[in-house]
């Protein structure tokens, strides 16, 4: 539909005072109401909308006889419906809404972009029981229907699950799921349940990392080894992304020595490893692996030839990454095939690593297998 508002001030400006715009009689009432409401909204917003982009457009609403309207601007889009009034979306939430075909999936906004209770996150609610939540540590992600209702019942992002880490999706037929900062919810068409899980705690994770590199050093020809002292020094926040937020990064320290021979004293070194632990696609077999990849490696050494030793160890550690945690022997198969229903892996602020699965018979079995593999890592 064309937007005739650009004609105001044209022909009507040359008529006697009080005559009015001669084209106004040809603008249908629904269009005029939407145009005026959106213009008023744009004028009232506390930020600059920028220039209009294109004309006022209309489309179907939730009900068969309902029409809704929207006007795009450089910095936001304003939607209007007779039931909802005029509301805006902007920034990352608008980008997500556009990419997800928002009007069909979520409906039109029933709120402006609004602050979350923590004062950092932002959200919009929509009229098809949908929402998009954004946080700098996660990014913008949508959730709707029964999963949204249950998350709302559990107090949204202030509840035990935190913010979504990716859009709602279906890992296996018959299951819709949402992965959060601290868990996942599953919907099978009739009920919402918590996802089955398996967790590798902070100390077992530290032991696993130490043992992995102890084996690497033992197999190295460079006469290096590890001391038993090791630590987890830091856990970062997660990192926002448009598709899937990146998990928290865990910083480990392992300490070791280099046997310099009979004539020289042993050299001592410390490696500080910033590692990302997250599900990754199993390229050859399909399904997913649990990957441990390098974010940053820093090695410090002392004694004669310390810089050379530090560079050699840094290179050796980098070559050992990424690791596939609890992968089957031989390496050809995915750790978790597609039918296992792996939803994702989350890293907690305490450095615990939790694997989450669809709440199906196969998913529950996969969670039990994952728990056994985690136990086997520490045998």
C-alpha positions in Angstrom: 0.0 0.0 0.0 1.3 3.4 -0.8 2.0 6.0 1.8 0.3 9.2 0.8 1.6 11.2 3.8 4.3 12.7 1.6 1.6 14.7 -0.2 0.6 16.6 2.8 1.7 20.2 2.4 1.6 19.8 -1.4 -1.7 20.7 -3.1 -3.4 21.4 0.2 -0.9 24.1 1.0 -2.3 26.2 -1.9 -5.9 26.1 -0.8 -7.7 28.7 1.3 -7.2 28.4 5.1 -9.5 25.8 6.7 -10.1 23.9 3.4 -7.9 20.9 4.5 -6.1 18.3 2.5 -8.2 17.3 -0.6 -6.6 13.8 -0.6 -7.5 12.9 3.0 -10.9 11.7 1.9 -9.2 9.0 -0.2 -7.1 7.6 2.6 -8.9 4.7 4.2 -9.5 5.1 8.0 -7.4 2.1 9.0 -4.4 3.4 7.1 -4.8 6.9 8.4 -5.1 5.7 12.0 -1.9 3.6 11.7 0.0 6.4 9.9 -1.0 8.9 12.6 -0.3 6.5 15.5 3.1 5.6 14.2 4.0 9.2 13.5 3.0 10.1 17.1 5.1 7.2 18.4 8.1 8.2 16.4 7.9 11.8 17.7 7.6 10.6 21.3 10.5 8.1 21.4 13.5 9.2 23.5 16.0 8.5 20.6 16.3 9.6 17.0 14.5 7.2 14.7 16.4 8.4 11.7 14.8 8.8 8.3 11.9 6.7 7.1 12.9 3.7 5.0 10.3 2.9 2.4 6.5 3.4 2.8 4.0 2.4 5.5 3.2 -1.3 4.9 0.4 -3.5 6.1 0.0 -7.3 6.6 -2.3 -9.8 8.3 -2.6 -9.9 12.1 -3.4 -12.7 14.5 -7.1 -12.8 13.5 -8.4 -13.3 10.1 -10.0 -9.9 9.8 -7.1 -8.0 11.4 -4.6 -5.8 9.6 -1.4 -4.5 11.2 1.0 -1.9 9.9 4.6 -1.0 10.2 7.0 1.8 9.2 10.7 1.1 9.0 13.2 3.9 10.0 16.9 3.9 10.0 17.2 3.2 13.7 14.0 1.3 14.5 10.8 -0.1 13.2 7.4 0.9 14.6 4.4 -1.5 14.4 0.8 -0.7 14.9 -2.2 -2.9 15.4 -5.8 -2.0 16.5 -5.4 -4.2 19.6 -1.8 -3.5 20.4 -1.3 0.2 19.6 2.1 1.4 18.3 5.4 -0.1 19.6 9.0 0.0 18.4 11.8 -2.5 18.1 15.4 -1.6 17.4 19.1 -2.7 17.6 19.9 -6.4 18.0 16.3 -7.3 18.8 15.1 -5.8 15.5 17.9 -7.7 13.6 16.8 -10.9 15.2 13.1 -10.2 14.6 13.8 -9.5 10.9 15.9 -12.6 10.4 13.3 -14.8 12.2 10.4 -13.6 10.0 9.1 -12.0 13.2 5.5 -11.1 12.2 4.7 -14.7 11.2 6.6 -16.4 14.1 6.2 -14.0 17.0 3.5 -11.5 16.0 3.9 -7.7 16.3 5.3 -6.0 19.4 3.1 -5.3 22.4 5.9 -3.5 24.2 8.6 -1.1 23.2 12.1 -2.4 23.8 12.3 -2.4 27.6 14.9 -3.0 30.3 15.1 -6.3 32.1 15.1 -6.3 35.9 18.9 -6.6 36.0 19.2 -3.2 34.3 21.4 -4.6 31.5 19.3 -6.9 29.4 16.5 -5.8 27.1 13.4 -7.4 25.7 10.3 -7.0 23.5 7.1 -9.1 23.9 5.0 -9.9 20.9 1.3 -10.7 20.3 1.7 -14.4 19.3 3.1 -15.4 22.8 6.6 -14.7 21.7 9.5 -12.7 23.1 13.1 -11.7 22.2 15.6 -11.2 25.0 19.0 -9.5 24.5 21.9 -9.3 26.9 25.5 -8.3 26.0 26.7 -11.6 27.4 24.3 -13.6 25.2 22.9 -11.7 22.2 19.3 -11.6 21.0 17.3 -14.8 21.0 13.6 -15.6 20.6 11.3 -17.9 22.6 7.6 -18.5 22.2 4.6 -20.6 23.1 4.6 -23.1 26.0 8.4 -22.8 26.6 8.0 -19.0 27.0 5.0 -19.5 29.3 7.1 -21.9 31.6 10.1 -19.6 31.6 7.8 -16.7 32.5 6.3 -18.8 35.3 9.9 -19.3 36.6 10.5 -15.6 36.7 12.0 -15.0 33.3 15.7 -14.2 33.3 15.7 -13.6 37.0 14.8 -17.3 37.6 17.1 -20.3 37.8 17.8 -20.6 34.1 19.0 -17.1 33.2 19.0 -15.8 29.7 18.7 -17.9 26.5 21.9 -18.8 24.8 20.3 -19.4 21.4 16.9 -19.3 19.6 14.3 -21.9 20.4 14.9 -24.9 18.1 14.1 -28.6 17.6 17.1 -31.0 17.9 15.0 -34.1 17.2 11.5 -34.5 15.8 8.7 -33.8 18.3 10.9 -31.7 20.6 11.2 -27.9 20.9 13.9 -26.7 23.3 15.5 -23.6 24.6 19.1 -23.6 25.9 19.7 -21.1 28.7 22.7 -20.0 30.7 21.9 -22.5 33.4 19.9 -25.3 31.9 17.4 -26.1 29.2 13.6 -26.6 28.8 12.0 -29.1 26.6 8.4 -29.2 25.1 7.0 -32.4 23.5 3.7 -30.9 22.4 1.9 -31.5 25.7 4.2 -30.6 28.6 7.4 -28.6 29.4 10.1 -30.4 31.4 13.7 -29.7 32.4 16.3 -31.3 30.1 18.1 -34.4 31.3 21.8 -33.6 32.1 25.2 -34.8 33.0 27.7 -32.5 34.8 31.4 -32.4 35.1 32.2 -30.4 38.2 34.9 -27.9 38.8 37.5 -30.2 40.4 36.8 -33.1 38.1 37.2 -30.7 35.1 40.5 -29.5 36.5 41.7 -33.1 37.0 40.7 -34.0 33.5 42.6 -31.0 32.0 45.7 -31.8 34.1 45.6 -35.5 33.2 45.2 -34.7 29.5 48.3 -32.4 29.5 50.2 -34.7 31.8 49.8 -37.5 29.2 50.8 -35.0 26.4 54.0 -34.1 28.3 54.8 -37.7 29.1 54.6 -38.6 25.4 56.7 -35.6 24.4 60.4 -36.1 23.4 61.3 -32.8 25.1 62.0 -34.2 28.6 59.1 -32.2 30.2 56.7 -33.2 32.9 54.0 -31.8 35.2 54.0 -31.0 38.9 50.7 -32.0 40.7 49.8 -28.5 41.6 47.2 -26.9 39.3 44.4 -24.4 39.6 41.4 -22.8 38.0 42.0 -19.1 38.2 39.1 -17.4 36.5 35.8 -18.0 34.7 34.7 -15.3 32.3 31.2 -14.2 31.4 29.7 -15.7 28.3 30.1 -13.7 25.0 27.2 -12.5 23.0 26.5 -13.7 19.5 23.7 -13.7 17.0 23.4 -17.5 16.5 24.7 -19.1 19.7 26.3 -17.3 22.6 29.8 -18.4 23.3 30.2 -20.2 26.7 32.2 -18.8 29.6 36.0 -19.2 29.2 37.8 -21.0 31.9 41.4 -20.1 32.8 43.6 -23.0 34.0 47.2 -23.0 35.3 49.4 -26.1 35.1 53.0 -26.2 36.3 55.8 -28.3 35.2 59.5 -28.8 34.7 62.1 -29.4 31.9 64.9 -31.9 32.6 67.9 -29.9 31.1 70.3 -32.8 31.6 73.1 -33.6 34.0 75.0 -30.3 33.7 72.1 -27.9 34.1 69.4 -27.5 36.8 65.8 -28.3 35.8 63.8 -25.4 34.4 60.4 -24.7 35.9 57.4 -23.4 33.8 53.8 -22.4 34.2 51.2 -22.5 31.5 48.1 -20.3 31.7 45.4 -21.7 29.5 42.2 -19.9 28.6 39.9 -22.7 27.2 36.5 -22.6 25.6 34.3 -25.7 26.3 31.3 -26.0 24.0 29.4 -28.4 21.7 30.8 -28.6 18.2 29.6 -30.2 15.0 31.2 -33.6 14.3 32.2 -32.9 10.7 32.4 -36.5 9.4 29.9 -38.5 11.3 27.1 -36.0 12.0 26.0 -35.3 15.6 28.1 -33.4 18.1 31.3 -33.6 20.1 32.3 -31.7 23.2 35.2 -29.5 22.2 37.9 -27.9 24.3 39.6 -25.2 22.2 42.2 -22.5 22.7 41.3 -18.9 23.4 44.7 -17.9 24.7 47.9 -19.7 25.9 50.7 -18.1 27.9 53.7 -20.0 29.1 56.3 -18.6 31.5 59.6 -20.4 32.1 62.8 -19.7 34.0 66.4 -20.8 33.7 68.8 -21.1 30.8 66.9 -20.9 27.4 63.6 -20.0 29.1 62.2 -18.1 26.0 62.8 -21.1 23.8 61.2 -23.5 26.3 58.2 -21.2 26.6 57.7 -21.0 22.8 58.2 -24.8 22.4 55.6 -25.6 25.1 53.1 -23.0 23.8 53.3 -24.6 20.3 53.0 -28.1 21.7 49.9 -27.2 23.7 48.3 -25.4 20.8 48.9 -28.5 18.6 47.0 -30.7 21.1 43.9 -28.5 20.8 41.0 -28.8 20.2 40.2 -31.8 22.4 37.2 -34.0 22.0 36.0 -34.7 25.5 34.8 -38.3 26.2 34.9 -39.2 22.5 34.6 -42.8 21.5 37.8 -44.7 20.9 39.1 -44.4 17.4 37.8 -41.0 16.8 35.6 -41.7 13.7 32.2 -41.5 15.4 30.6 -38.5 16.9 30.6 -38.4 20.7 26.8 -37.8 20.5 25.0 -38.8 17.3 22.0 -36.8 16.1 19.4 -39.1 17.6 20.9 -38.5 21.1 19.3 -35.1 21.1 22.1 -33.1 22.5 20.8 -29.6 23.2 24.1 -28.0 24.2 26.8 -27.6 26.7 26.9 -24.8 29.3 29.7 -23.7 31.6 28.6 -22.4 34.9 30.2 -19.5 36.8 31.8 -22.2 39.1 33.5 -23.7 36.0 31.2 -26.8 36.0 30.3 -28.2 32.6 26.8 -29.4 32.0 25.6 -31.4 29.0 21.9 -31.1 28.3 19.7 -33.5 26.2 16.2 -33.6 24.9 13.7 -35.1 27.3 13.0 -38.2 25.2 13.7 -41.9 26.0 16.9 -41.7 23.8 17.9 -38.4 25.4 17.6 -39.7 28.9 19.7 -42.7 27.9 22.3 -40.4 26.3 22.4 -38.3 29.5 23.1 -41.5 31.5 25.8 -42.5 29.0 27.4 -39.1 29.3 27.4 -39.4 33.1 29.2 -42.7 32.8 31.8 -41.3 30.4 32.4 -38.4 32.7 33.1 -40.9 35.5 35.4 -42.8 33.2 37.4 -39.7 32.5 38.5 -39.7 36.1 39.3 -43.4 36.6 
